[in-house]
Amino acid sequence: MLLAGCGSTPEGNIGGGGGAPVSSRAPDLPPVEPSTEVARLLLQAQQSGPPLAQAYRLRAAQILFQHGDLYRAESILGYVAEAELTPEQAREYLILRTELAMLMGKGELALQQLDNPPEEATGSFTPEEQLRLSELRANALDRTGQHMAAALERIMNTANLLPPDQQQKNHQAIWNSLMAIPANDLQAQAERSPFSNIKGWMELAALNKRNQQDIDQQLEALNNWLLRHPAHPASMALPGELRLLTTTMRDQPKRVAMLLPLSGPYAASVGIPVRDGFLAAYYLAMERGRDVPEVRVINTDGMHDFAAVYRDLASNGTEFIIGPFEKRAVQQLAMLPELPVPVLALNYVQGMSEFPDGLYQFGLSAADEARAAAEQAWRDGHRFALSLTPDSLWGQE
C-alpha cells in the first residue's frame, strides 16, 4: 500500500506550469540500488513543481522506509509541503508518517499525527486506508499505555473494517489489550457501556482475570459466559488463550514428577520454596474438589545422570516433569534427540540454537531482563543509555 504512489509517466509540462495537467504520481523507475534511486527521486523533486515534486519525495521516503532506513525517511518527509499535497498524496503521507513514528517508538507522536491529519486527507480515505489507520491508532494507544482505548478502537472500528477471515487476529489483539487492564476497571466499563459488544468483551476479560489462579474456575466461567453470549463475536472466534482452556483441561497430566534440589546449596533458595509453593496450590485445589495429578518429588542434589533419570520416569508412566534446576541437568536433557514427556526446566541453556521438542526452559535470565529493559526504553523514546554493570563476563553479557 505504501508503494502504491507509483504510476505512469506524466504527460505535459513536468514543471507544473501551463499545458496539459500534471500527474500527482511519481513515474515508475527501473529497479536499482535503493540509495541511487532515492537520490534520483530527490533530484527530480528539485526539478519539478507541485504536486509532482511531493510525489517524488513521498516515493523516496517510502523506499527508505521499506529498506529500514527510518531516520532518512523521516528526514525526507520533513521536506514534504503538506499544503501542496493532493488528497491521495495526503493520505499516503499520513500513513507513512504514522508508520514511521510507531517503528521509532514514538507512540505519542503517532497519536498526535492521527488526531491532526493533513487537511487535504480528511474525508477521503479508502476502506483499506481506514483499516490501516484504525490499526495504527490501536497500536499507538497500546504503546502509550492506553489499553482500554486501544481495545475499544479494535472492538468498535477495526472489527467493522476487517473481512471475516481476519477477525481472529483482531480478537487476539483485543484480548491482549484487555489483559493489561485490572479486573475492576474491566467490570466498571462493562457496567457503564450501552453496547452489548463492548459489555461482552469486558465481562469475559474480567471473569478470566479473576480466575487466573484456578484453571477449573476459568473454564467454568468461560462456559457460563458462552451460554449468556452465544452470538457475541468472541463466541465465534475465541482468543487463543481461551481456546486452549478446553484442550488443556482434557490433556491434564495424571502423573507429575518434580526434580528439585531439596538439599545442598540450592535447597533453601530454590528447591524447597518451589516445592512448597506447588504443594500449597495442589492441596488447595484438592480441598476445592478439583482433579489433581499424582505427584512425585525427587531430590536432585548429588544427581549426575539426568538423562537416565528422565528415561526411567518416562518408562514408568510419568506424563509431565517440573525441573530440574541445575544448568548441567538442563543441558543433558537438551542434548537428547526427543523428549516425549514434556519438561518444564527451571533454568536455561546457553550456547545452543536448537532444542528437542518438549523442553520448556523457564529461568530468570539477567540478560533477558536487560534486553527487555532496553526494548522498553526504546519504545519510550530513549536513545542514549548508561549501564552500571560488573567488570566481568557476566556484566558484559
Secondary structure, 3 states (H helix, E strand, C coil): CHHHCEECCCCCCCCCCCCCCCCCCEECCCCCCHHHHHHHHHHHHHCCCCCHHHHHHHHHHHHHHHCCCHHHHHHHHCCCCHHHCCHHHHHHHHHHHHHHHHHCCCHHHHHHHHHCCCHHHCCCCCHHHHHHHHHHHHHHHHHCCCHHHHHHHHHHHHHHHCCHHHHHHHHHHHHHHHCCCCHHHHHHHHHHCCCHHHHHHHHHHHHHHHCCCCHHHHHHHHHHHHHHCCCCHHHHCCCHHHHHHHHHHHCCCCEEEEEECCCCCCHHHHHHHHHHHHHHHHHHHHHCCCCCCEEEEEECCCCCCHHHHHHHHHHCCCCEEECCCCHHHHHHHHCCCCCCCCEEECCCCCCCCCCCCCEEECCCCHHHHHHHHHHHHHHCCCCCCCCCCCCCHHHHC
